[in-house]
Amino acid sequence: MRKLLAVAACAVGIWGFVACGGDNNSGGGTASDPVEGCKQIQQIMCDKVFKCFTKEQLDASKDKVGLNAADCVIKFSVECTPEKQNCNSGDVFHADKLQACIDGFKTFTCSDVMNPDIEPAACAQICTK
């Protein structure tokens, strides 16, 4: 599940690449699937990028983030596969930490979105030994 964190960090890293909010429409509950959690995080971050970045920043990064939030989600969700998101062998998956990770991304401000070094602490706890 550290791979989920890597995908999210990769997405956030793109924000840093372009020189550096809104919420996901998903309801409450607990995310119990790493692939679905990855997709939710991508949706959240893409929505926030297109709300937070200036037109100039978006134009400069359109090859990476796409032309709109929906295009961005398509580009980043290619990383949301079982092979890339499931915990490593011997690790234990914690659905509650995945949900906390998702919820943490929902609270990101525009300043957070533009800082590639910020991530919700729960993301590092999704898969543990």
N, C-alpha and C positions, 0 to 999 in steps of 0.2 A: 504494500500500500504506500510505501515511500514513493512509489512511482506516481501515485496521484499527486503527491506533493511536488514531484518533479514537473509534472504537467502544469500544475498551477504556477509553479515558480517560472517555468518556461514562458507561460502566458504573461506573467507579471514582468519577466525579463524583457519581453518585447516592449513593454511600456517604457522601460529604461532605454531601449534601443532607439525609440523615437524622440528621445530627449524630454524626456519629461522634465449619493447616487441612488442609481436605481436598484430595485430589487428583482429577484427572480420571481416568476409567477407561480412557482411551485408552492404548494401549501405546506402545512406543518407536517408532523410525523417524523419518522426516523428513516434516513437513507440506509438501506440494508444491502445495497449492491454497489461495489466499487466502481463499476462501469457507469452506472446511472449517476452516482455521486460525481464522477469526473465530468459528465455531461452537464450536470447542474452547475458545477463550478465554472465551466467554460461559458455557460449562458450568463451567469452572474457577471463574470469579468468582462465579457464582450459588451454587455449592456452598459456597464460602468465606463468602459473605454469610450464608447460612442456618446456618452453623456458628459464625460469629463474632459476629453481631449479637444483641443481647438481644431478648427478646420485644417489649418496648416499642419498640425501634428498628424491628423488622420490622413491627409493627402500624402505626407512623407512616409507613412507606414502602410499604405494601402496594399502593398505586396504581401505584407505580413498579416495584417488584421482584416483585410478585405474592404469592401465598399460600404458595408453596413453591419449592424450587430448580427443579423442572421447569417451573413457571409462569414463573419468572424467565427461564429459557432461551428459552422461547417469545417472551416480550416483547422480549428483547434480540436474538434471532437475526433479527428482521426487518431488521436492518441488514446482515446477512450475505448480500449479493447481489453478483453480479459487478460491477454498475454502481457499487457503493459500495466494493468491496474490491480490485478490480484496480488495478495500478499505473497512474499517469498515462502518457500517450503520451510516449515518449522515456525513461522510467525503466526500469531493469532490476530484475526481481524476483529476490530471493535467498531460496530455500527454506530454506537453512541458518539464515538470520537469523529467518525466520518460526518455525522450530522452536525456536530459542533464545529468542524472544519468548514462545512458549507455555510453554517450560520455566521461564522467569523468572516467569511468573504462577503456575505450580505451586508455586514456593517462597515465595510471599507468606505472610506471617504475618497474624494478625488485625489487628495494628497497621498493616501495609502496606495491607490491604484498606480500612481506615478513613481512609487518607490519600489524598485525590484527586490529590495532586501526585507520587505515586510510580508509575513504570512501568519495566519492564525496558528497559535501554539498547538491546538488540538490536531492539526494536520500531521504533526510528527508523531502522534500517538495512535494513529489508525492501525498500524501493524506493529506488534511488539513480540518479543521472544517469549 
